[in-house]
Amino acid sequence: MNRDSNVGQIDQLTGLRAFLALWVVTRHLFFPFENGAFIDFGTRFAVFDHGYLGVDGFFILSGFILAYNYANGRPLDYRAFIGARFARIYPVHFVTLLGAIGLVFIRQFVFHKHLIGTAQNTYPALAANVVLLNAWSFKFVTGWNDVAWSVSAEWFAYVFFPLFVALAPARNRLVAGALLLVPAGALALLEWRSDTALSLPGGLARLIPEFYAGVLLCRLRRGSGFAPLPRVLGLAAIGVIALGVFLERDTVTVAGLALLIFALSSHADFLAPILALRPIVYLGEISYCLYMVQRFPMEGLSLARKASGALAGSPLMQLIVLLAMLLVVSHWTHRLIELPGRKWLRRALSAQHVQPQASRPPATAGLVRE
């Protein structure tokens, strides 16, 4: 039997998550925000400037994999589904939120930087973070652990997952393909109306069309019985991504990301064996932690800068130290919080895990993994 006829665990999509998460990190490291770039090499690369689009790739990937695992013609046990999703995302979200609260209070009361009550570090924003509602709007919402807005947006997709599936035709590949124009048009309109392309419009404005596109792509792929795709499709997708970055058209880049995910659903793709290498797959497995803890190594490096003038003057050394810290913190967050937290919450919620294919473990899902 051809391996593509039964996808099961899609290791190359797990590996892709590692690059998407690191792409977001490069945006936060190298883009010159108000106080300049966190690490400044004296030159800028457009591909890093567009690292915020790694989140858009996660949204599409999440829609694709959840549709594959759960929208397979069998009745959805919604209670078990939503319990499993909550158990998967909340432990790391809650612990990193506590860490972010600690950092804000340290800055406020130790370093006398007035942060609480300014910008989005408000108590109402904190309450919204706790209950995963901080991004349930069509504007950019951060606050406290700022990167967690995308987790709140993902939670919206989980809660309304049956609606996304209902709006994606299950049998007509032609209609599913044509409907991809809807999310593409929505993103193009959003980019056109925004002064910052897709960089600042956050919340549901990006999540809804991209998650829906992922569901549609899965419908399109299922209609082919997961037959092998052209081996060079993944390389062509990277070309589209590069074109979008060069033209500074985020909608084109997101279309390239969607095509890349579609291509990598085939084990025959030229890029699949590379992204399925065990070290890369492991980075993909801890990518949720990597994404969520990225601010904490940055805080640690900031303290190191104050203690070591030599470190502050060496961008390369700063980068090496920060990446090492990030990988270590991500690894232990995965081992000590993510895995046991998921197991404990599932037990506490008494949610029976839905196993779409009893003989195989479910595949990776966007920012989170079953």
Residue pairs with C-beta under 8 A, 6 or more apart in sequence:
2 227
2 228
3 267
4 226
4 227
4 228
4 266
4 267
4 268
5 225
5 226
5 227
6 226
6 357
6 360
7 68
7 226
7 265
7 267
7 363
8 357
8 359
8 360
8 361
8 363
9 360
9 361
9 362
9 363
10 65
10 264
10 265
10 267
10 363
10 364
11 275
11 276
11 281
12 264
12 267
12 269
12 271
12 272
12 273
12 274
12 275
12 276
13 61
13 64
13 65
13 261
13 264
13 265
13 275
13 284
13 363
13 364
14 275
14 281
14 284
14 285
14 363
14 364
14 369
15 274
15 275
15 276
15 277
15 280
15 281
15 283
15 284
16 57
16 61
16 260
16 261
16 264
16 275
16 284
17 58
17 61
17 283
17 284
17 287
17 364
17 366
17 367
17 369
18 280
18 283
18 284
18 287
18 290
19 54
19 275
20 54
20 55
20 57
20 58
20 61
20 287
21 54
21 287
21 288
21 290
21 291
22 54
22 283
22 290
23 48
23 51
23 53
23 54
23 57
24 51
24 52
24 54
24 55
24 147
24 291
24 294
25 51
25 290
25 291
25 294
25 326
26 48
26 51
27 48
27 49
27 50
27 51
27 52
27 54
28 38
28 51
28 294
28 295
28 298
29 37
29 38
29 39
29 48
29 298
29 319
29 322
30 37
30 38
30 39
30 40
30 41
30 44
30 45
30 48
30 49
31 37
31 44
31 48
31 49
31 51
32 40
32 44
37 44
38 298
39 315
39 318
39 319
39 322
40 315
41 315
41 316
42 315
46 245
46 246
46 248
47 242
47 245
50 244
50 245
50 250
50 253
52 198
52 199
53 198
53 250
53 253
53 254
53 257
55 150
55 206
56 198
56 206
56 210
56 250
56 254
56 257
57 254
57 257
57 260
57 261
58 150
58 154
58 366
58 367
59 150
59 153
59 154
59 157
59 206
59 207
59 210
59 211
59 214
59 366
60 210
60 211
60 213
60 214
60 217
60 254
60 257
60 258
60 261
60 366
61 214
61 261
61 364
61 365
61 366
62 154
62 157
62 211
62 214
62 365
62 366
62 367
62 368
63 157
63 164
63 210
63 211
63 212
63 213
63 214
63 215
63 216
63 217
63 218
63 366
64 214
64 215
64 217
64 218
64 221
64 261
64 262
64 265
65 214
65 218
65 362
65 363
65 364
65 365
65 366
66 157
66 158
66 161
66 214
66 215
66 365
66 366
67 164
67 165
67 168
67 214
67 215
67 218
67 219
68 218
68 221
68 222
68 356
68 363
69 354
69 356
69 362
69 363
69 365
69 370
70 76
70 81
70 161
70 165
70 354
70 356
71 165
71 168
71 170
71 215
71 218
71 219
72 356
73 170
74 356
76 161
76 162
76 165
76 354
77 352
77 354
78 162
79 351
80 351
80 352
80 353
80 354
81 158
81 161
81 354
82 158
82 159
82 351
83 346
83 349
83 350
83 351
84 346
84 351
84 353
84 354
84 370
85 155
85 158
85 368
86 155
86 158
86 345
86 349
87 341
87 342
87 345
87 346
87 349
87 351
88 342
88 368
88 369
88 370
89 151
89 154
89 155
89 288
89 367
89 368
90 132
90 341
90 345
91 337
91 338
91 340
91 341
91 342
91 344
91 345
92 288
92 289
92 292
92 333
92 337
92 338
92 341
93 132
93 148
93 151
93 292
94 130
95 333
95 337
95 341
96 145
96 148
96 292
96 293
96 296
96 333
97 129
97 130
97 144
97 145
97 148
99 145
99 293
99 296
100 144
100 145
100 148
100 295
101 126
101 144
103 295
103 296
103 299
104 115
104 116
104 121
104 144
105 116
107 113
107 115
108 114
108 115
108 116
115 121
116 122
116 123
119 143
120 141
120 142
120 143
120 144
120 146
121 143
121 144
122 143
125 134
125 141
125 143
125 144
126 143
126 144
128 134
128 141
128 143
128 152
129 143
129 144
129 145
129 148
129 152
132 151
132 152
132 155
133 152
134 141
134 143
134 148
134 149
134 152
135 141
135 149
135 150
135 152
135 153
135 156
135 202
135 203
135 204
135 207
136 152
136 153
136 156
136 203
136 204
137 203
137 204
138 201
138 203
138 204
138 205
139 201
139 202
139 203
139 205
140 149
140 200
140 201
140 202
140 203
141 149
141 152
141 202
141 203
142 149
142 202
143 149
145 292
145 295
146 295
147 291
147 292
147 294
147 295
148 292
149 202
149 203
150 202
150 207
150 291
150 367
151 292
151 367
152 203
153 202
153 203
153 204
153 206
153 207
154 207
154 366
154 367
154 368
156 204
156 207
156 208
157 164
157 207
157 208
157 211
164 211
164 212
164 215
165 215
167 212
168 176
168 179
168 212
168 215
168 216
168 219
169 175
169 176
169 179
169 219
170 219
170 222
171 223
172 223
173 219
173 220
173 223
173 224
176 216
176 219
176 220
176 223
177 216
177 220
179 216
180 213
180 216
180 217
180 220
180 258
182 209
182 212
183 208
183 209
183 210
183 212
183 213
183 216
184 209
184 213
184 251
184 255
186 208
186 209
187 198
187 206
187 209
187 210
187 250
187 251
187 254
188 251
190 198
190 201
190 205
190 206
190 209
191 197
191 198
191 249
191 250
191 251
194 200
194 201
197 248
197 249
197 250
198 206
198 250
198 251
198 254
199 250
210 254
213 258
214 258
214 261
214 366
217 258
217 261
217 262
220 262
221 262
221 265
226 265
226 266
228 266
228 267
228 268
229 262
229 263
229 265
229 266
229 268
229 269
231 268
231 269
231 270
232 270
233 259
233 262
233 263
233 266
233 269
234 260
234 263
234 264
234 269
234 270
234 271
234 272
235 270
235 271
236 259
236 263
237 256
237 257
237 259
237 260
237 262
237 263
238 256
238 260
238 271
239 256
240 252
240 253
240 255
240 256
240 259
241 253
241 256
241 257
241 260
242 256
243 252
243 256
244 250
244 251
244 252
244 253
244 254
244 255
244 256
245 253
263 269
263 271
264 271
264 272
264 275
266 272
274 280
275 281
283 290
284 364
285 334
285 369
286 330
286 331
286 333
286 334
286 338
287 367
288 334
288 338
288 367
288 368
288 369
289 329
289 330
289 331
289 333
289 334
289 337
289 338
290 326
290 327
290 330
291 367
292 333
293 326
293 329
293 330
293 333
294 326
296 329
297 322
297 325
297 326
297 329
298 322
300 325
301 318
301 321
301 322
301 325
304 311
304 321
305 311
305 312
305 318
310 317
311 317
311 318
311 321
312 318
346 353
353 370
355 362
356 362
361 370
362 370
363 370
364 370
